[in-house]
Amino acid sequence: MRAIIIDDERLARSELKKLLTDYPEIEIVAEAANASEGIEKIENLNPDLVFLDIQMPGKTGFDLLAELDRAPHVIFTTAYDEYALKAFEVNALDYLLKPVEPKRLADAIQKLHYQEEKETHFNPQVNVNRSLLTDADQVFVKDGERCWFVKLGEIRLFESVGNYAKVYFAGNKPLILKSLNALEERLDEKTFFRANRKHIVNLRMVEKVEPYFNGGLLLELKGGEKIEVSRRQTVKFKEMMSL
Amino acid sequence: MLRKNYKYYWWCQVAGWGFVWLSMIFFAYTFDQKLTLIWLKRISLVPFAGIVTTHLLREVIKRYNWLLQPIEKILPKLLIAVVASSIFCSLIQIAGVQILSLTSGNRKLDFSTRLLASTLDNGLLIVPWLLIYYSYHYVEKSRRQQVGTLKLEALVKELELKTIKSHINPHFIFNALNSIRALIDENPSRARNAITELSNILRSSMQAEKLETVSFEKELNIVRDYLALEHIRFEDRLKVEYEIDEDTLDQPVPPMMLQTLVENAIKHGVSKQLTGGFVKIKSDFSDKFHELIIQNTGHLNGSINGDGFGLTSTRNRLQLLFGEKANFEIKEIGLNLVEAKVLIPVDVK
C-alpha cells in the first residue's frame, strides 16, 4: 500500500514515519509540507493512502481534498481540532491525534485493510482505468463548515449552478467548484447520463420515466427530483436503455 | 435581617399610630374641646384598633404575595381590602366603646350612621398606611435589585479575568509534545530542554490564575520558552527578534498577556505563511507609558479585526488592572506586517 504524508512540520512527519516502520506493508512514497505540494504529489503518484494534517499554512487539509477529483483513503492527523473534526457529519472518517498512540494507529490501519478488502471484492476491476471515476470512488465535498466523503454511487444528480455544481446525495446538496463539463469527462457514462445542459443524472437512481412534451422525457429520481431530458439526449437515452 | 426588619416594622407601627393619637389630642386642645377622661379613653381606641387592623392587613398582603404582583392587577383587591379593614377597624372601635361604656351622653346616633362615619375616618388613616407600606417595599425592592446587579457584575468580571488568564492553546501543547517525541531520538538534549520549557509555560499559566500582575522579566522568560518550543515545530520557518530595554524588566504586566499575543502572532500570522515569517518583540518606555510591541508577518483578517474575543478581552483586562489610560491596539502597518501595541501607564514617583 503506497502512502503519502502531508504535514507542515518536519518533526511530525518523521515521527509518523517512525511509527509506520512497524507496518512494512505501508510504503511511504512521498512527503509534502503544504497543501499545494500535496496535491501535486497525490496527482502524480496516485497513492492508496494519505496521512493528512488539517492545519497547514496556505490551504488546509480540507481545501486540499476538495480540489482533488478523486479522494484517496485519508487518515487525518491533527493535534487538537475538535471543531474541524466535528465538520464531518455522517461519514465515519479516521483521524489520529498527535502525539499518535500506537494502538490507535494499529486500529486505523486494520480498518483500512478491511475496507480495501471489501472494495476489491465487490469491484474486481477497480484499477483498470484510473482516469475514469467509478461508483466505488469517493469524492470529498466541502460546503462551508460541513464536509463529506461521498461514494459516487450515492450521488443522484449533479446540477450546474454558474461555475459550481450542486451535488445531490442523501438529504444534502452542497456546492462544489467544478463545471458540469469537467465532471462529465471524468464520470462513467454508463452510470452518469447528461440529461440536459444543466443536469447529470445517476441512472441507477432513476425511479420513473415519463414521456414529456416535444418528444423529450421526464425522469423522476429517488430523491423526488424531476429532471427533463432534452430531445437530443432522449434519443441517446432510449438507445442506451433498449440494450 | 428578618428579625431586625420585624422590630423596625413594630417601631413604625407604634410611632405612626402614636403620632395619630397625639395629633388628635393636639387638635382637640387647640379647638378648645373639653378633654375629658372618657374622651381620652375613646380616642385611645383609634390607635389600638388601627394597629390590630393594619397588622391583619399586612398578614393578608404577605400571605397572598400582593407585593410581588403587578400593581394594576392588585389594585381592585387592595381597594376591597381597604374598605373591609376600615369597616373592621370601626367595628372594633364601636365594640370597644360599648364594652367599656364610653358613650358620651349628649350624642345619640344610630348604629349604621356611626359605623359609616367611623369607617370613613378610618379609611382616611388606612389608605396612607398602605401607601407608606407599599412605598417602603418598592424602595427596598429596587435597592436589593441594584445590589444584586452589582454583585453579578463583579462576578462576571472576575470570571472573565479567570478565563482570559488561564487561556493556553491546547493545539500548541499537543503539537509541542509531538515534536518533543520526535526529538527524543533525533536530538535528546534538545528534547530534554524542550520538556523544561514546556513545564515552565504550563506552570506559569497555572499560577497566572492567582496573580494580578507579574514582572515583565518573568513574562518575557515564559515567552522565550514558548518561542523556543515553537521554533522546534516551525524550524527555519520561524525567526524571532527581541528589542528589550532592560529598565522595563521590572515593570508589572498582566500574566500570560504577552504570551497570548505572541501565540496569536504565530497562530494567525507566521503559521499561515508558506515560507514562514518572523515575530519581533519590543519593550520600551515612551512618554509616561510602558510600551510593548509585537510585530509579525501576516495579515489581519476581518474576524480578528478588533472584535475577536482575545483582543477585546485583552483591552478590558488592561483597563481593569491599570485604568482607562491603558490601551491595546492591533493593526496592519505594512504589506504583510501586523503590529500589536500595548500601552501601560507608568507610575511616576
Interface residues (C-beta under 8 A of the other chain):
Chain A: D8 E9 R10 L11 A12 S14 E15 K18 N34 S36 Q55 P57 G58 A79 Y80 D81 L97 K98 P99 V100
Chain B: P170 H171 I173 F174 N175 L177 N178 S179 R181 A182 L183 D185 E186 I232 R233 F234 E235 S271 K272 Q273 L274 G276
